Amino acid sequence: MGIQDIIQGKKQWRAHMARVKALPPDYQIVYKELQKYIFKVGPVDLVDGNLLSDIIDFFEEGVAADKGVLELLGNDVAAFCDDLMKDSRTYADIYQESIIGKPGTTGK
């Protein structure tokens, strides 16, 4: 990864966060919680994927339809995130596979 890639990535991230800041305050709070949860769970393809941008698109549509953020997501934000990432491979999956695959650990 070169300097230009880093600079471009920062520009993209700043543009992304500018979209978040344009959302109403309740949407911003929920987005930040979603982001924390997603970063913690760690889908492997998060960097290459559009998951966070898709969430902002979804939120912008909700704002345009004059809906509250919890009307869109429901009361369980973590369950909403889990549903979004259900087909994504996570770092936890990789870790579990590495434990299962170690010799001498099966059958104990």
N, C-alpha and C positions, 0 to 999 in steps of 0.2 A: 504494500500500500504506500503510495507516494504522497508527497505534500499536496499535490493537486487534488487527490482523492479525499484527503482529510478536509481540505478547504471546502470542496464541493459537498461533502457530507455535513459539515457544519452549516453551510448555507441552507441545505435541505431541512435540517433539524430546526433551524431558526424559523424558516417559513412554516414548518409544521406547527411549531409552538405559537406562532402568530395566529394561526387558524384557531388554536385552542383558546387563546386569549380573546378572540372575537366572539366566543360563545358566551351565553348568559352565565352568571356566577354558579348556579346550581349544576349546570352542565360541566363547568370547569372542575368543580370539586369531584364530581363523579368520574370524569375523565382521568384526573390525577390518581384516583384510587384504582381505576382499571389499569392504568399504566403501571403502577406499583405492583399490582397483582401479577400482571403479565410479565414484567421484568423478573419477579421473584420465581415464578413457575418456569420461565425460560424456554419458550419454544425455540428450537434450534434455528428455524428459518425466519426468525423475527427480523433480522437485518435485511434479508433478501425479499421478504414478503411485504404486503400492503396492509397488514392487520390494523395497525394504529391509524393509518390514513382512512381505512374503511370505517373505523369507529367514528372518526370525525365527520366523514360524509353522512353516516347514519344520524349523528347528533345534529348536524346542520339541517337535515331533512325534518327531524323532529322539531327543531326551532321554527322552521318555516311552516310546519303544520300546527304550530302553537300548542305543542304538547309538553308536559312536564317530563323531566328526564326519567323519573321512576315509572311513568306511564309506558315509556319505551322499553325499559329494562326489566321492570318488576322490582320487588323489594330485595331480592338476593343477587347482588352485583357479582359475587364470586361465581355463582351458578351460571350467570350470563357469560362470564369470561370462560368458564370451563366449556360451555357449549360452543363458544367461538373457536376454542383451541382443541376440540375433541379429536380432530383428524391430524393435528400437528404433533410431531415428535418433539419431546422435551428433553432437557438435560437430565431430568429425573429418570426418564425412560432409559437413557444411555447408561446411567449409573446402575440401575436395576439389572440391565442386561450384562453389565460387566461383573456384577456380583454373582449372578446366576451362572455365568460362564467360567468362573474361576474353578480350577481343579481342587478337589478335596472339600468343597462346600456343599455339594449335593448329598442328600441322604442324612444330614445331621439334624 
